[in-house]
Amino acid sequence: MKLFKVCLGVLFVVGFGWQCRSQQFTDIRANLTGVAESAARWMDTDRDGDLDILVSGEFYRGNQPGVQTFHYRNMRNDRFVLAQSSGLPQLFRGDIAIGDLDLDGIDDVIMMGETANGTRMTSMFKGIGNGSFAATTVGFMAVRDGSVDLADFDGDGDLDVLVAGESINGPVCLLYRNDRNGRFTLINAGLTGIRRGVARWTDFNLDGRPDVIITGIGSNGNPVTSVFQNTSEGFRQINTGMMNLKNSNLAFGDYDNDGDDDIVLIGETQQGQPRTLFYNNNRRGAFTPVQHPFPNVKDGFADWADMDLDGDLDLLISGQSAQGPVSMVFRNDRNGKFTNINAGIIPLYNSSGEWGDYDLDGDQDILIAGLTSDNQLVTRVYKNQTIEQRAPQRQARTVQTESMWLSDGPSPERSRPVYYFVYSSSYSDLHQNGKKDYYLFISPVKRFSKHYVLQEKYNEVIMDTYPTWGRIDQGNIVQNGFAIKSEADKSRERVINEYRSKGFKLIEVNW
């Protein structure tokens, strides 16, 4: 069973203890079709253990415009091949959400946006597990210029759907409860409708209920940024003091390792000025502005990941600044300090993308799509070259040391992380005695053939021990993978020490 962690774009971090070079990102020249008004996502569509690409948007073949959803299969060795048929619709001005909506163990897809003939749609497509998808009769409010996001808002163990964007009747933000067996019920949640923005789930106050943050253009044409707290009586709008922005986007990440999601908000003011705002989450409904070196951008995206494997989250940010398009990576130097590493990512606006370890070498690579300053359409994959390659003989020794839970060995073309542990944090009434406290749940180090095996085992064991896990899980789940067991053990110990220093109680999730 996949829980709330699946829906929040949960951080998947893998790390090695080897010596790190200065940070470099290299365009692998994957020969992907460039798109604008795009949605670009990593997804293991065929469940072969590596990340494939879904990217939808407007493209040009010669001088002829078109709209298409491109599905690229990861063939490894930096090769991606366009799948001839995936069963997904051809859309632009939209978004893609990924999660196991029907609880069959295979991720499904919800896509929203506009077709080439101007028809809007928001529909679910069932994952088959072999790289293809089947259309379903499940449909939601048809919108464009917005977002779709998944979370278990009611704690019943299945994923519910949040849809925001411009319908034919104006901006909406709608919540659909998953009643299983292909049935979804529209809930009167009272959320503010927006267009040219997003609505995302995040449990900002760590009470076990995913809340909603909305940003974009409201029905009156003015910029909006609103937070709705998920309570036992429904959703309640709270005053956070965040700036109202339009043509906007959000990125959640625990940059200071205190257990809660902090926020980067990008967009533009009512006067058209691009702004990037950084807010520290104090868990009580207030978000404190943090000084930062990030460029002010609109019409783009941001995403957090530990790209240099030092235990904290770094930021990828892209969009239109006052000086033109930018795409930058900022290293987290802790204590609120960030450094632009001059990563060499192509400057884009009208952009989308995210981090993901497509080559399974243990560090986070970049998928990005959008427009250049001269309006060229681009979709690229950048390889993260943080980790030095091991000597071949060291790899051979590693494969022979332990075989627990490893059913198939590493790919011979390159090294793969095989020693994993997973951990999560929670502020909750874990023992159902009326008292909340801070807890760190952490697994032992084991060997796995595919990362999702660990995720499923973790959920199985913890739910057996704590039947209320579906209500207390905060979604702040991190998975670390290493090629060497000693380095995995060291990383696990660092995690424990870090959380204990902040007063978290340790709970071992043993199997």
C-alpha positions as CSV (number, residue, x, y, z in Angstrom):
1,M,0.0,0.0,0.0
2,K,1.3,3.4,-0.9
3,L,0.4,6.1,1.6
4,F,0.5,9.9,1.7
5,K,4.2,10.0,0.8
6,V,3.4,9.0,-2.7
7,C,1.3,12.1,-3.4
8,L,3.6,14.8,-2.2
9,G,6.4,14.2,-4.6
10,V,8.2,12.7,-1.7
11,L,11.9,13.0,-1.7
12,F,13.7,9.9,-2.9
13,V,17.4,10.4,-2.0
14,V,20.1,7.9,-2.8
15,G,23.7,8.4,-1.7
16,F,27.2,6.9,-1.8
17,G,30.0,7.6,0.6
18,W,32.6,8.0,-2.1
19,Q,34.7,11.1,-2.7
20,C,32.6,13.8,-4.4
21,R,33.9,16.0,-7.3
22,S,32.9,19.6,-7.7
23,Q,29.3,19.7,-8.9
24,Q,28.7,19.1,-12.6
25,F,25.7,18.5,-14.7
26,T,26.1,17.3,-18.3
27,D,23.5,17.3,-21.1
28,I,23.3,13.7,-22.2
29,R,21.8,14.7,-25.6
30,A,18.9,12.4,-25.2
31,N,17.3,13.7,-28.4
32,L,13.9,14.5,-26.7
33,T,11.3,16.6,-28.6
34,G,11.2,20.2,-27.1
35,V,7.9,21.4,-25.8
36,A,6.3,24.5,-24.3
37,E,3.3,24.9,-22.0
38,S,4.6,21.6,-20.7
39,A,4.4,19.1,-17.9
40,A,7.5,16.9,-17.5
41,R,7.6,14.0,-15.0
42,W,9.8,11.0,-14.2
43,M,8.0,7.7,-13.8
44,D,9.0,4.1,-13.9
45,T,6.2,3.3,-16.3
46,D,7.3,-0.3,-17.0
47,R,8.4,-1.2,-13.5
48,D,11.9,-2.3,-14.6
49,G,13.6,-0.3,-11.8
50,D,14.6,2.8,-13.7
51,L,12.9,6.1,-14.5
52,D,11.2,6.8,-17.8
53,I,9.9,10.2,-19.0
54,L,6.5,11.6,-19.5
55,V,6.4,15.0,-21.1
56,S,3.4,16.7,-22.6
57,G,3.1,20.1,-24.4
58,E,3.1,22.0,-27.6
59,F,5.8,21.3,-30.1
60,Y,6.7,22.1,-33.7
61,R,7.5,19.7,-36.6
62,G,9.1,22.1,-39.1
63,N,6.8,25.1,-39.1
64,Q,3.7,23.1,-38.1
65,P,2.6,23.2,-34.4
66,G,1.2,20.2,-32.7
67,V,0.3,18.9,-29.2
68,Q,1.5,15.6,-27.9
69,T,2.3,13.6,-24.8
70,F,5.7,12.0,-25.3
71,H,6.6,8.8,-23.4
72,Y,10.3,7.9,-23.5
73,R,11.4,4.5,-22.3
74,N,14.7,4.4,-20.4
75,M,17.0,2.0,-22.2
76,R,19.9,2.7,-19.9
77,N,23.4,3.9,-20.8
78,D,21.9,7.4,-21.3
79,R,19.5,6.3,-24.0
80,F,15.8,7.1,-24.1
81,V,13.5,5.7,-26.9
82,L,10.1,7.2,-27.8
83,A,7.4,4.6,-27.1
84,Q,5.1,4.3,-30.1
85,S,1.9,4.0,-28.1
86,S,1.3,4.7,-24.4
87,G,-2.5,5.2,-24.3
88,L,-2.2,8.7,-22.8
89,P,-3.9,11.7,-24.3
90,Q,-2.2,14.5,-26.3
91,L,-2.3,17.6,-24.1
92,F,-0.6,20.9,-23.3
93,R,-1.2,23.7,-20.7
94,G,-1.6,20.9,-18.2
95,D,-0.2,18.8,-15.4
96,I,0.5,15.1,-14.6
97,A,-0.1,13.3,-11.3
98,I,1.2,9.8,-10.6
99,G,-0.1,7.4,-7.9
100,D,-1.7,4.1,-7.3
101,L,-5.3,5.2,-7.3
102,D,-6.9,1.8,-7.6
103,L,-4.7,0.1,-5.0
104,D,-3.5,-2.7,-7.4
105,G,0.2,-2.0,-6.7
106,I,0.8,-0.2,-10.0
107,D,0.9,3.5,-10.4
108,D,-1.8,5.2,-12.4
109,V,-1.8,8.6,-14.1
110,I,-4.2,11.6,-14.0
111,M,-3.6,14.1,-16.7
112,M,-5.2,17.5,-17.2
113,G,-4.9,20.2,-19.8
114,E,-6.1,21.1,-23.3
115,T,-6.1,19.2,-26.6
116,A,-5.0,20.7,-29.9
117,N,-8.6,21.5,-30.8
118,G,-9.2,23.4,-27.6
119,T,-11.0,20.7,-25.6
120,R,-10.2,20.7,-21.9
121,M,-9.9,17.5,-19.9
122,T,-9.0,15.9,-16.6
123,S,-9.0,12.1,-16.8
124,M,-7.5,9.0,-15.1
125,F,-5.5,6.4,-16.9
126,K,-4.8,3.0,-15.4
127,G,-1.2,1.8,-15.3
128,I,-0.8,-1.6,-16.8
129,G,2.8,-2.0,-15.6
130,N,4.4,-2.8,-19.0
131,G,4.8,0.9,-20.0
132,S,1.3,1.4,-21.3
133,F,-1.9,2.9,-19.8
134,A,-5.6,2.2,-20.3
135,A,-8.3,4.8,-20.5
136,T,-10.9,4.7,-17.7
137,T,-14.4,6.1,-17.3
138,V,-13.2,8.2,-14.4
139,G,-13.4,11.8,-15.2
140,F,-13.0,15.0,-13.2
141,M,-13.8,18.7,-13.9
142,A,-12.1,19.5,-17.2
143,V,-9.5,22.3,-16.7
144,R,-6.4,23.9,-18.2
145,D,-3.6,26.1,-16.9
146,G,-3.6,24.5,-13.4
147,S,-2.6,21.4,-11.6
148,V,-3.7,18.0,-10.4
149,D,-2.3,16.5,-7.1
150,L,-2.9,13.4,-5.0
151,A,-3.0,12.7,-1.3
152,D,-5.0,10.7,1.2
153,F,-6.8,13.6,2.7
154,D,-9.3,11.6,4.8
155,G,-6.9,8.9,6.1
156,D,-8.8,5.9,4.6
157,G,-5.8,4.4,2.8
158,D,-6.5,5.5,-0.7
159,L,-5.5,8.6,-2.8
160,D,-7.9,11.5,-3.3
161,V,-7.6,14.0,-6.1
162,L,-7.1,17.8,-6.0
163,V,-7.9,19.5,-9.3
164,A,-7.3,23.2,-10.0
165,G,-7.4,25.4,-13.1
166,E,-9.5,27.2,-15.6
167,S,-12.8,25.4,-16.4
168,I,-15.2,26.7,-19.1
169,N,-17.0,28.5,-16.3
170,G,-13.9,30.1,-14.7
171,P,-11.2,29.2,-12.1
172,V,-11.9,26.2,-9.8
173,C,-10.2,24.2,-7.1
174,L,-12.0,20.9,-6.5
175,L,-11.5,17.9,-4.2
176,Y,-12.6,14.4,-5.2
177,R,-12.8,11.7,-2.5
178,N,-11.7,8.3,-3.7
179,D,-14.5,5.8,-2.9
180,R,-12.6,3.0,-4.6
181,N,-13.7,0.7,-7.5
182,G,-13.4,3.7,-9.9
183,R,-15.7,5.9,-7.9
184,F,-14.8,9.5,-6.9
185,T,-17.1,11.9,-5.1
186,L,-16.8,15.7,-5.4
187,I,-16.5,17.1,-1.9
188,N,-17.7,20.6,-1.0
189,A,-14.3,21.7,0.4
190,G,-14.7,25.5,-0.2
191,L,-11.3,25.9,-1.8
192,T,-10.4,29.1,-3.7
193,G,-10.5,28.5,-7.5
194,I,-7.4,29.6,-9.5
195,R,-5.9,29.5,-13.0
196,R,-2.3,30.0,-14.1
197,G,-1.1,28.5,-10.9
198,V,-1.2,25.4,-8.8
199,A,-2.9,23.7,-5.8
200,R,-0.8,21.3,-3.8
201,W,-1.1,19.1,-0.8
202,T,1.3,19.4,2.2
203,D,0.8,18.6,5.9
204,F,2.3,21.9,7.1
205,N,1.3,21.5,10.7
206,L,2.3,17.8,11.0
207,D,-1.1,16.7,12.4
208,G,-1.5,13.8,10.0
209,R,-4.0,15.5,7.7
210,P,-2.7,16.9,4.4
211,D,-3.5,20.6,4.0
212,V,-3.8,22.6,0.7
213,I,-1.8,25.5,-0.5
214,I,-3.1,27.4,-3.5
215,T,-1.5,30.1,-5.7
216,G,-2.5,31.7,-9.0
217,I,-5.1,34.0,-10.5
218,G,-8.4,34.1,-8.7
219,S,-11.9,34.5,-10.2
220,N,-11.6,38.3,-9.8
221,G,-8.4,38.4,-11.8
222,N,-6.2,39.2,-8.8
223,P,-3.3,37.1,-7.6
224,V,-4.0,34.6,-4.8
225,T,-1.9,32.6,-2.3
226,S,-4.0,30.8,0.3
227,V,-3.5,28.0,2.8
228,F,-6.4,25.8,3.8
229,Q,-6.0,23.7,6.9
230,N,-7.5,20.2,6.9
231,T,-9.5,19.8,10.1
232,S,-12.0,17.3,11.5
233,E,-14.7,19.9,10.6
234,G,-13.4,20.4,7.0
235,F,-11.0,22.8,5.4
236,R,-10.4,26.2,7.1
237,Q,-8.6,29.1,5.4
238,I,-5.9,30.5,7.6
239,N,-3.9,33.8,7.4
240,T,-0.3,33.0,6.8
241,G,0.9,36.3,5.5
242,M,2.2,34.8,2.3
243,M,2.4,37.2,-0.7
244,N,-0.3,36.8,-3.4
245,L,1.2,35.8,-6.7
246,K,0.0,34.8,-10.2
247,N,1.6,32.8,-13.0
248,S,3.0,31.0,-9.9
249,N,4.2,27.6,-8.6
250,L,5.3,26.0,-5.3
251,A,8.0,23.7,-4.1
252,F,8.0,22.0,-0.7
253,G,11.1,20.8,1.1
254,D,12.5,20.5,4.6
255,Y,15.6,22.6,3.9
256,D,16.6,23.0,7.6
257,N,16.0,19.3,8.6
258,D,13.5,20.2,11.4
259,G,10.8,17.7,10.2
260,D,8.4,20.0,8.4
261,D,8.0,21.3,4.9
262,D,9.2,24.7,4.1
263,I,8.1,26.6,0.9
264,V,9.6,28.3,-2.1
265,L,6.9,30.3,-3.9
266,I,7.5,31.7,-7.4
267,G,5.3,33.9,-9.6
268,E,4.6,37.6,-10.3
269,T,2.8,40.4,-8.5
270,Q,-0.3,42.2,-9.7
271,Q,2.1,44.7,-11.2
272,G,3.9,42.0,-13.2
273,Q,7.1,41.9,-11.2
274,P,8.6,38.4,-10.9
275,R,9.1,37.3,-7.3
276,T,10.7,34.3,-5.6
277,L,9.7,34.0,-1.9
278,F,11.2,31.6,0.6
279,Y,9.2,30.8,3.8
280,N,10.2,28.8,6.9
281,N,7.4,26.7,8.3
282,N,6.8,27.1,12.1
283,R,4.0,24.5,12.1
284,R,1.5,26.8,13.8
285,G,0.1,28.3,10.6
286,A,2.7,31.0,10.2
287,F,5.4,31.1,7.6
288,T,8.4,33.3,8.2
289,P,10.1,34.9,5.2
290,V,13.7,33.8,4.8
291,Q,16.4,35.9,3.0
292,H,17.8,34.0,0.0
293,P,19.9,34.3,-3.1
294,F,17.4,32.8,-5.5
295,P,16.5,34.7,-8.7
296,N,13.1,36.3,-8.8
297,V,11.2,34.3,-11.5
298,K,7.7,33.6,-12.8
299,D,6.2,31.1,-15.3
300,G,8.5,28.3,-14.2
301,F,9.1,25.8,-11.4
302,A,11.2,24.9,-8.5
303,D,12.1,21.5,-7.0
304,W,14.1,20.3,-3.9
305,A,16.5,17.3,-3.7
306,D,19.8,16.4,-2.0
307,M,21.8,16.7,-5.2
308,D,25.3,16.5,-3.5
309,L,24.4,13.8,-1.0
310,D,25.4,15.8,2.1
311,G,22.2,15.3,4.0
312,D,20.3,18.5,3.2
313,L,18.0,19.7,0.4
314,D,19.3,21.7,-2.5
315,L,17.1,23.8,-4.9
316,L,16.6,23.6,-8.7
317,I,14.8,26.7,-9.9
318,S,13.7,27.8,-13.4
319,G,11.6,30.6,-15.0
320,Q,11.4,34.1,-16.4
321,S,13.4,36.7,-14.5
322,A,13.5,40.4,-15.3
323,Q,16.8,39.7,-17.1
324,G,15.4,36.8,-19.1
325,P,15.0,33.1,-18.5
326,V,17.1,31.3,-15.9
327,S,17.7,27.7,-14.7
328,M,19.9,27.4,-11.6
329,V,20.9,24.9,-8.9
330,F,21.6,26.2,-5.4
331,R,23.6,24.2,-3.0
332,N,22.3,24.2,0.6
333,D,25.2,25.2,2.9
334,R,23.0,25.0,6.0
335,N,22.1,27.8,8.5
336,G,20.0,29.4,5.8
337,K,22.9,29.8,3.3
338,F,22.7,28.8,-0.4
339,T,25.3,28.9,-3.2
340,N,24.7,29.0,-6.9
341,I,26.9,26.2,-8.2
342,N,26.7,27.4,-11.9
343,A,25.4,24.1,-12.9
344,G,25.2,24.9,-16.6
345,I,21.5,24.1,-17.0
346,I,20.0,25.7,-20.1
347,P,18.0,28.9,-19.1
348,L,14.3,28.4,-19.7
349,Y,10.9,29.9,-19.0
350,N,7.4,28.5,-19.4
351,S,9.3,25.6,-17.9
352,S,8.6,22.4,-16.0
353,G,10.7,19.5,-14.7
354,E,12.0,17.8,-11.6
355,W,14.9,15.8,-10.0
356,G,15.2,12.1,-10.5
357,D,17.9,9.4,-10.6
358,Y,17.4,8.1,-14.1
359,D,20.8,6.3,-14.3
360,L,20.6,4.6,-10.9
361,D,24.1,5.8,-10.0
362,G,22.9,7.2,-6.6
363,D,22.6,11.0,-7.3
364,Q,19.8,13.2,-8.5
365,D,19.7,14.1,-12.2
366,I,17.5,16.7,-13.9
367,L,14.6,16.6,-16.4
368,I,13.6,20.0,-17.7
369,A,11.5,21.4,-20.5
370,G,10.5,24.9,-21.7
371,L,11.4,27.9,-23.9
372,T,14.7,29.6,-24.4
373,S,15.2,33.4,-24.7
374,D,14.9,33.1,-28.5
375,N,11.7,30.9,-28.1
376,Q,13.3,27.6,-29.0
377,L,11.5,24.6,-27.5
378,V,13.7,22.4,-25.4
379,T,13.4,19.1,-23.4
380,R,16.7,17.9,-21.9
381,V,18.1,15.5,-19.3
382,Y,21.1,16.5,-17.3
383,K,23.3,13.9,-15.7
384,N,24.5,14.7,-12.2
385,Q,28.2,13.7,-12.0
386,T,28.6,14.1,-8.3
387,I,29.9,10.6,-7.6
388,E,33.3,9.3,-8.8
389,Q,33.0,5.8,-10.3
390,R,34.2,2.9,-8.3
391,A,37.1,0.7,-9.3
392,P,35.8,-2.4,-11.0
393,Q,37.4,-4.7,-8.4
394,R,35.6,-2.8,-5.5
395,Q,32.3,-3.4,-7.3
396,A,33.0,-7.1,-7.5
397,R,33.7,-7.4,-3.8
398,T,30.5,-5.5,-2.9
399,V,28.3,-7.9,-4.9
400,Q,29.7,-10.9,-3.0
401,T,29.4,-9.5,0.6
402,E,25.7,-9.9,1.3
403,S,22.8,-11.2,-0.7
404,M,19.9,-10.6,1.7
405,W,16.7,-9.6,-0.2
406,L,18.6,-9.2,-3.4
407,S,17.0,-11.2,-6.2
408,D,18.8,-9.8,-9.2
409,G,22.2,-8.2,-9.4
410,P,23.2,-4.8,-10.5
411,S,23.2,-3.9,-14.2
412,P,26.6,-4.7,-15.6
413,E,26.8,-1.4,-17.5
414,R,27.2,0.6,-14.4
415,S,27.0,0.5,-10.6
416,R,23.7,0.7,-8.7
417,P,22.9,1.4,-5.1
418,V,21.7,-1.8,-3.4
419,Y,22.0,-1.2,0.4
420,Y,19.0,0.8,1.5
421,F,17.4,2.2,4.6
422,V,14.3,4.3,4.9
423,Y,13.1,6.7,7.6
424,S,10.3,9.1,8.3
425,S,9.3,11.6,11.0
426,S,6.0,12.3,12.6
427,Y,4.5,14.7,15.2
428,S,1.6,12.7,16.4
429,D,-0.4,11.0,19.1
430,L,1.3,7.7,18.1
431,H,0.1,5.7,21.1
432,Q,-3.4,7.2,21.1
433,N,-3.1,8.4,24.7
434,G,-4.0,12.0,24.0
435,K,-0.4,13.2,23.9
436,K,1.6,14.2,20.8
437,D,5.3,13.9,20.5
438,Y,8.1,13.9,17.8
439,Y,9.1,10.5,16.5
440,L,11.7,9.2,14.1
441,F,10.9,5.9,12.4
442,I,13.9,4.2,10.8
443,S,14.5,0.8,9.2
444,P,17.7,-1.3,9.3
445,V,20.0,-1.4,6.3
446,K,19.1,-4.2,3.8
447,R,19.9,-5.1,0.2
448,F,17.1,-4.7,-2.4
449,S,16.9,-5.3,-6.1
450,K,14.4,-2.4,-6.7
451,H,13.7,0.6,-4.5
452,Y,9.9,0.2,-4.4
453,V,10.3,-3.2,-2.7
454,L,11.7,-1.3,0.3
455,Q,8.8,1.2,0.3
456,E,6.2,-1.6,0.3
457,K,7.9,-3.5,3.0
458,Y,8.3,-0.4,5.2
459,N,4.6,0.3,4.9
460,E,3.6,-3.3,5.6
461,V,5.7,-3.6,8.8
462,I,4.8,-0.2,10.3
463,M,1.1,-0.6,9.6
464,D,1.2,-4.0,11.4
465,T,2.8,-2.3,14.4
466,Y,0.8,1.0,14.4
467,P,-2.7,0.5,12.8
468,T,-3.2,4.3,12.9
469,W,-0.2,4.9,10.6
470,G,-2.5,6.1,7.8
471,R,-3.5,9.0,10.0
472,I,-0.1,9.8,11.5
473,D,2.2,9.4,8.5
474,Q,3.4,12.9,7.5
475,G,4.6,12.0,4.0
476,N,8.1,13.1,5.0
477,I,9.7,9.8,4.0
478,V,13.2,9.6,2.8
479,Q,15.0,6.6,1.2
480,N,18.8,6.4,1.0
481,G,20.7,3.9,-1.1
482,F,24.3,3.0,-1.2
483,A,26.6,0.6,-3.0
484,I,28.6,-0.1,0.2
485,K,27.0,-1.3,3.4
486,S,29.5,0.5,5.7
487,E,28.5,3.8,4.1
488,A,24.8,3.0,4.5
489,D,25.4,2.3,8.2
490,K,27.3,5.6,8.6
491,S,24.5,7.5,6.9
492,R,21.8,5.8,9.0
493,E,23.8,6.8,12.2
494,R,24.0,10.4,11.0
495,V,20.2,10.5,10.5
496,I,19.6,9.1,14.0
497,N,22.0,11.6,15.6
498,E,20.5,14.5,13.7
499,Y,16.9,13.8,14.8
500,R,17.8,12.9,18.3
501,S,19.6,16.3,18.7
502,K,16.2,17.9,17.9
503,G,14.4,15.9,20.5
504,F,12.8,13.2,18.3
505,K,12.2,9.8,19.9
506,L,13.7,6.9,18.0
507,I,11.5,4.0,16.8
508,E,13.1,1.1,15.0
509,V,11.1,-0.4,12.2
510,N,12.6,-3.9,12.1
511,W,12.1,-6.7,9.7
